[in-house]
Amino acid sequence: MKNFLVIFSLSILLISCKSVPEKRTINRGIVSEHAMVVSARKEASKIGLEILKKGGNAFDAMVATELSLAVAYPFAGNLGGGGFMVYRKNNGEIGALDYREKAPQAANKNMFLDENGEIIPAKSTLGAMSIGVPGTVAGVFAVHEKFGTLPIQDILSPIIELAKKGVVVTKKQENRLKKYQPLFKKVNKNSIQFGLQWKANDTIKYFALAATLSRILDHGKSEFYEGETAKKLVNYIQNNGGIMTEEDLKKYEAKWREPIEFRYDDLTVISMSPPSSGGVCLAQIMKMIEPFDLQEFGHNSARSIQVITEASRRAYADRSFYLGDPDFVSIPIKELIDETYLNDRMKLFSFQNATLSSEVSHGNIEIIESDETTHYSIIDQFGNAISATTTLNGAYGSKLYCAELGFFLNNQMDDFSSKPGEPNMFGLIGAEANSIQPEKRMLSSMTPTIVEKKGKLLMSVGTPGGSTIITAVLQTILNVHEFNLSMQEAVNAARFHHQWLPDEIRMEPNSFKESVKAELKSKGYIINEDRSPIIGKVDGILVLDNGSLEGGADKRGDDTAVGF
């Protein structure tokens, strides 16, 4: 009886030990009760938040944050570029805005090819021929006209003051400027203020940009597209060999789109529709991995990486063939995100060996875009949420800086397929669906995303990163949902990427276990830790169980979350 009691007691003890869940310390980011703004620079986040404190909503704050980034973050923030925004109002209404750049009317399919049909090096990436018609100003005014509550003067005035007062240079900004100064000198006829030897803690003042913003404040969107600014911009571009005209600017309009919406587990994911590939690819990948138990495999384990890699391989192959501007090409979105189709796409997958990209073509559906985009997320005190990604494409865009107006111009024309089947500056391959046509919008990977859980707002998330945007957003969502990380932990976690071609898994260096890499290599995967030292700079906001908000500002940049 005594032995029985001892055995029984030990059994109870063992059962009790197994039932105690593993505890860990959760490291949360900034938590606020009412509202949150997360962006690439604290100056922009703070101005966005001040607009909310004045009683403005998420859409007012979007205008403020977007245009503040044009001042505080010229690396990617802009007046001379474009972007995408997804929103969810507090009543559950969702929508999306496309303010992506367009090809000028004089553009043509072969404009970046020589007489032998070969791509002319750098013509689509540097200088005036690489510039698409900018959409940012049209985008923010479209948002304000439809949803804004504060006067535009209240929104723009603090941004103009910021431009006059100046912005302090960070160490990371100092390094970026040093890296790209040789290209500034190569492209611009005259010296520009960014060609000076700026150091961390210096202050750069933007008087020309302040003057441009002041004219926009006085005359609205038409100032940029038809007024004095438009005339100066077109004159500058043409004097530098470009083809954009005043008519191109005058005809530009931002477009409201239906977002991509799909289910994953008990989540509803709302993301950007074409001409962004983000929402479609995100839907494809998440639906392909849904049957697998990632939580059991473990965070950044070999098996989790393998499943996500193989799903990504197939989605990016489809992207290269089918996706483009929906106003120019027919895109089979419903078929591409159909579960039967996607299950069939994964039939060849085996945990034993890598699938070769040479064996994966478009479904019987590689990519164009820069790493140097910027993202911001906002949730206001009323329960409205926006997720917006904006870009000049490459770092400082075309490197062409209009000193009279105070901003860089994009190089978005490189996001077209200059020659279908050939990779662009980021190794992404495009097909005929993304070939150059006048007034066409170029394909993008930008993936501004909002997530609901059981019908309630859960998350606003997005990132820069060119072709890696989709996989960075994917992993951040999975980090929270599957692996129970906080938003800050989720955005800081090590990331990897596969985009069909080249056939390799890019990994952030010194971030993954040697045993994991060895296991993947043994199955035939090629690991590249040199190509992408940084994969994305995710900015996200998570709604916690008690209704408060956690901001995740990526440690890879100067990103900052602020709230109240």
N, C-alpha and C positions, 0 to 999 in steps of 0.2 A: 504493500500500500504506500509505503514511504517512497519507494522507487517510482511508483506510478505518479505520485504527487510532484516529484521532482521533474519527471518527463513532461507532465501536463503543464507545469509552470514554465519550463523551457519552451514548450510549444507556443504558449500564449505570448511569451516574450518575443519569440521569432516572428510570430504573426503581427504583433504590435510594431516591431521594427520595420517590417515590410510595408506597413500601411502608412508610415510617416512619410509625407512627401519631402523630396529634397528641397532644402531651402537655399536661396541665394540672395545676395544683396542686389536690389534693383537700383541702377543708377539712372535717375530720371533727369531730363533736361529742365529748362525753365518751365514752371507750372503757374498758370494764371487762372483766375476764376471766371472772367468774362470774355476776353478777346485776346487774339494772338496774331502777330505778324512775324514771319520768318523769311529772311532774304539774304542775299550775298554780302550786304554791307549794313552795318548798324545804323548808318545815317538814313538809309532808305527804310529800314524797318521802323525806326523811330518816327519818321514823318508819317508813314502809313498808320502807325498806332495813334499818333496825335489826331489824325483825321477821325479815327474811331472815337477817341475821347471827346471830340467836338460834337459827337452825335451822328457822324457819318456812318454809312454801312460798308460792307466788305467791297462793294463795287466802287464807292468813292475812294476807299483805301487802296484799291487796285490801281486806279489812275495815279494816285500819289506815289505809290511804291514803284510802279513801272517807270514813271518819269524821273523819280529820284535816283533810280539806278542809272539813268542816262547821265546823271551828274557824277554820282559817287562811284560808279563801276563801269567806266568807258571800255573796259576789256570786252564786255558783252552787253551791258545795259545800253540803251540806244534811243535815238530818234531816227536813225538811218537804217533800221532793220525791221523786224516783224516778229510775230509769235502766235501762240494759241492760248486760249483760256477755257477751262471747264468750270461750271458753277453748279451749286445746289442751293436753292433758296430754303428758308426755314419751313416752308410748306411742302417740301419734297420736290418741287419743280426743278428740273435739270435742263442744262443747255450747254452750248459751246460756241465760242467765237473764233473764227479763222481770220487773223490779220497777218497772214503769211505774205511775203513779198511775191511779186509777179514778174515775169519776163517782159521787158520792153517790147513795144509793137514791132520794132525793127529787128528783134532777135530771130534767129533761124537755127534749124537743127544742126547745121554744120559750122556754126560760128566759131567754135574752138578747135577746128581741124585744119590742117595744112592741105596743100594741093594733092598730097598722097593719101589723104583721109586719116592721117595720124594726129593725135592730140598735141596741140602746141603747148609745151610746158608752161605752167603758171598763168596762162592767159585767162583761165576761169577762176583763178584764186587771188591774183594781185592786180590792182589797178581798176580803171573805170569800166572796162568791158565786163568785169565780174559782178557788177552791181545790179541787183533786182530793184524794182519799184518798191520803196519802203511802205510798210503798213502800220507801224507802231502808233503814229498820231491818229490815224483813222480808227484804229482799234480802241484806244482809250476813250475817244470821243463817242464811239458807238456804245461803249459800256455806260458812259456817263449819261448819254441821252436816254438810254433804255431803263437804267436802274439807279442812277445817281440821285442823291437827295440834297447834297450840299452845293452851293454855288461853285462854279469852276474856279472863281477867283480865290475862294478859301482853300482850294486844293493846290493850285499852282503857286500861290504866293510864297509859301515856305520853301518850295523847291527853287524858285528864283533866288531867294535869299541865300539858300545853301550854295548855289552856283557862285554868287558874288562873294560870300564869306570864304568859300573854298573847302576842300576836303583833304584831310590828313592822309599822307601816303603811308600804307602799311609795308611791312617787310616783304610780304608776298607780292604786293603791287610793284615795289621797287625791282624785284627779281623779274617780274613779267615785262616791265618796261625795258630793262636791260636786254632781255632776250630778243625783243622784237624791234629795237631801235634800228638795226641795220636794214630791215625791210621798210621802216618809215622813210629812211633816207633814200632808198632805192626807188620808192613809188612816188613820193611827193617832190614836186619841183622846187619848193621852198622849204626852209626849215620849219618845223612845227614845235609847239611847246612841249610835246611829249618826247621830243628828241633831246631835251636837256637832261642833265645827269641828276635826276630826282633821287633823293634818299628817303628812307623811312623817317617819319615825323616831319618831313617837309609838308607844306600846304600848297596844293594846286588850286588856283582860282579860275573860274570859267566864265569870264565876262561876255564873250561872244555867245556862248550858249545861253546865258541869262538874258541877253538881248533877244535871241530867237524865241525863247520861252515867253518873254514879255509880249512879243508880237502875237504869238499863239493865244496868249491870255486875252489880248484885246480883240482878236479877229476870229478865234476859233480854228477849227479844222481847216477851213478854207485858206487860212494863211499859209499852211504848209503845202497845200496841194494846188493853190491857184494864186496866192499872193506874192508879196515881195520875197519871202523865203523860197517859194517854188522857183521863181525866176533866177534867183542867185544860185540855187542848187543845180538847176539844169545847165546854166551857163558854166558853172564850175566843172560838172561832169563832162560836158562836151569839150571844154577846153583841155581836158585831160584825156581825150580820145574815146569817151563813152558815147552811147547811142540813145540814152534816155532823153525824152522830150517833155515839154510842158503838157502835152496831150496825155502822155503816159501817167503823169501825176494826177491830172484832172480826172481821169477815168477811174482811178483806183477807188475801190470800196472794200471795207471789211465785210465778211459774210458770216451770218449766224448759221450754225450747223447743228445737226442732230448728233449728240455724242454716241460713242460705242458703249453699250450697257450689257453686262453679262453677269452670270452667277458663278461663284466659286465657293463651295462649301456653304456656310451660312452668310457669306458676304455678297453684296451687290457692288460691282466695280463699274465706275463711270469714267470713261477716258476719251481721249481725243480721236475724232474720226478723220478720214482722209480730207485734205492731202497730207495729214500726218499719218504715218504708219503705226504710231504708238499704240492706239487703242486696239486695232485689229491684231497686231503681233502679241500684245499683252494677253488678249483674250485667247489666242491660239495656244500660247505657252501654258497659261494657267489651266486651261481645259485639258491639255495633254498631260500635265503632271498631276491633276486632281485625283486620278485613281491610285496614286502611289502614296504611301504613308511616310511623308517627309519627316514628320515629328519623330517617328520611330527610328528613321535613318540617322537623325541628328543634324544639328546646324553645321554647315560647311563640311560635312562628312563626304567621303568619296562617293557613296551611293546617291546622296542628295545632289551633289555637283553633277554626277553622271546623268541623272534624270533631267535636271534643268538644262544641261548642255544639249542633250539629244532633242528635247522639245524646242529649244532655241534654234538649233541647227535647221530644223524643219520649217519653223515659222519665218526665219530670215530668208530661206530659199524661196518661200512663197512671196515674201515681201518684194524681192527683187523683180519678180515677174509680173505680178498682178497690180501693184499699187502705184498710184499717181494722183493727179488732180481729178476729182470726180466730175468736174465741169468739162473735162476733155476725154476721159476714158471711162468705160463701164467697169466697175469693180464689184466682183461677186462676194460682197461682205457676208451675206447670210450663209453662203456655202462655205466660206473660209473658216467661219467660227462654228460650223455645225459639228456636233459631237461625233457623229458617225464618221465624217470625213477625217476628223482629228484622231480618232481611235485607229483608223486605217493607216494614218501617217506614222503612228508609233508601232506598227506591227513588226517592223524589222528590228526594233530596239531589243537589245539583250544586255544584261548586266555583265556578261562575260567579255564582250569586246566593244570597242568604239565602232559606231557606224561611220564609214568614210563619207565625207561631203561629196566626193565624186559619185557616190551611189545615191545621193539625195538631190533630185531636181525639184522643180515646182510640182505641186501635187497633181497627178493624172488618174504649187505655183512654185545678193550681198548688197552694199548700201552707200549712200552718199550723204556725208554730213560731218560738221566739225565737232570737236570736243568742247569748244569754248562758248557755250550757251550759258544762260543763267535762269534760275527758277525762283519763284516765291510762292508762299502759301499764306492764306488769310482765313481766319474764322472770326466773325464779329460777335458782338454782344447780343445780337438778335437771332443768332443761329444760322446765318448765311455763311456759305463757304465758297471760296474760289481757289483754283489751282492754275497758275499761269507760268508759261515758259517762253522766254523771249531771247533773241539772238541777233548777232551780226554775222553768224556762221563761224568763220575762223576768228582767232584772237584778233581783236581790233579790226575785224572784217577784212575789207580789201586793202587795208593799211592806208587808204586814201582819206586824208583828214581835211575837211573844208574849214579852214581857219576862220573865215568870215562868218560862218554859221555856228562853229564850235562843236562839231561832232564828226565821228567816223562814219563811213559808208560801208554797207554790207558787201560780202562776196558770195551771196546766195546762188548766183548762177552756177556755181560748182555743184550745187545740190541736184541739178539735173544730170541725166546721163549724157555727158558730152559725146560719148561714143558707146552705144549700148553694148554691154559685155565687158567693158574696160573699167577698172576700179578708179575711184576718185581719190582725192588727197587723203582720205581716211580709210582706203582699202575697200570701200563699199562698191558693189557692182550693181548697176541698174539695167533695166530693159527698156523696150520701146514705150511702155506705159509712162515712163518718166523722161522721155526725150524732150528736147527744147521745142516750144511753140510760143508764138507771140501771145502775151497776156495770160499765159499758163502759170499756175503755182507749182513750184518745185516740191518734190517729195521730202518729207521730214521724218525724223525719229522722235521728235518731241512728244512727251507722254505726260502732260499734266493730268492728274488723276484724283478722283474723290471716291472714297469707299464708305459704304453703308454696312451696318451689321444689324440684321433683323429689322430692317426698315428705318434705323436711326443712323444719323451721321456718326462716322467713326474716325475718318482720317482725310486729310488733304495732303498730297505728296507729289513730288516731282523732282527733276534734277537736270543739270546740263550733262554733256558727255557724248554728244554725237550719236554714233551707232550704239554706244553702250547705255544710252538713256533707258531703253526699254528693259534691259536686264537689271539695271540698278534699281529702277522703280519696282520691278518684280520682286527682287530680293528683299527690299525694304518692307514691302507688304507681307511677304512670307516670314520675315524676321519677327514681325509683331504677331501675326496670326498663328503661324505654325510653331514658332520657337519661343513665344512669350517674352520677347525683348521689349524694353521700353522704347519710346520713339527715339530718344537720344542714342541708346545702344544700337537700335536698328540702323540708323543712318551712319553711325561710326563703324559698324561691323565691316570686316574685310569682304571685298567683292571680287567676282570673276565674271567672265564674259565669253560667249561664243556667238559668232554671227554667220555661220555657214562657210563663208570664204573670207579670209584664209582659214584653213581647217586647223584651228588651234584654240586652246582654252587660254585666254589672257587672264592672268592673276596679278593682283597687286603684290609687289615683291615683299618677301619676308613676312607674309601675313597668313600663310597656310601651313599646316603641319607637313613635315617632310614625309611622314608615313602616308598621308593622303595623296600627296603628289606622286609618290612612288607607286601606290596602288593604281592610280589613274594611268600612269605611264605604262605599267605592266599590261594594261588592257588596250594599249594602242593610241592613247591620247597624247597630243603634243602640248606641252605646257610652255607658255611664253610669259615670262615675268619682266620683260624689258619694254614691251610695246606700250603698256598702260600703267605707269607708276601710280596714277590716280584714276579710278573708275567712278566718275560722277561726283557731284557735291550736292547730296540730297538735302532738301529742306522740307520738313513735314510737320504736321500738327496732329496729335492724337487726342480724341475725346476720351477721357478717363471715365471709369464707372460712376463716379460721383458728379459727372458733368463738367469738371474743370478741364483745362486744356494743357497738354504737354507739348512744348515746342522742341523739335529736334533740328539743330543747326549743325551742319556737317563740319567736323574738325579739319577736313581737308582744305578748307578755304577760310576766309574772314567772315563767314556766315554768322548771323546773329538772330536770335529769337528774342522778341520783347512782347510783353503782355500786361494786362491790368485786370 
